[in-house]
Amino acid sequence: MYITDAEYKSFTGRPKSEATKVRIRIASKLLDSRIGNHGVYSNGWKIDKDSYDEWYVDNNTLLAHDQVIAVKMWVSVMVSCLYDNDNKPVTNKNVKLGRFSVGNSGVSNIFNQVLPEEMKYHDSILISSGLIKRAIDIR
């Protein structure tokens, strides 16, 4: 898991009691799913932390300090979203009536539709840091 309850309180200013082990685990696994094309370490996570508090991804590539902070912020905000929604995923606000539909759909915004509004800034930090890979490997 990528944060502690104390780090959650530090990043969000919200009570530590909201950051249960279950919520932190779910949010961390959601991040693993979001970052995509990275290998999984033997501990079951895509990002590994050693005893010197250095974080690694993909065959021991060291994460920069800013990337580690971005990971912790992303997970912290996702935990708060889980708490606010009674541990349920956030749903999109779309309405469909036959062929007519209203919502925030759009091809250019398709990746951000599944993220809560509060997550988009933190997600963009992970994208710009290179941790979230959007490219498709062609072999």
Beta strands, then each sheet from edge to edge (+ up, - down):
strand 1: 47-49
strand 2: 55-57
strand 3: 61-62
strand 4: 95-97
strand 5: 100-102
sheet 1: 1+ 2- 3+
sheet 2: 4+ 5-
end
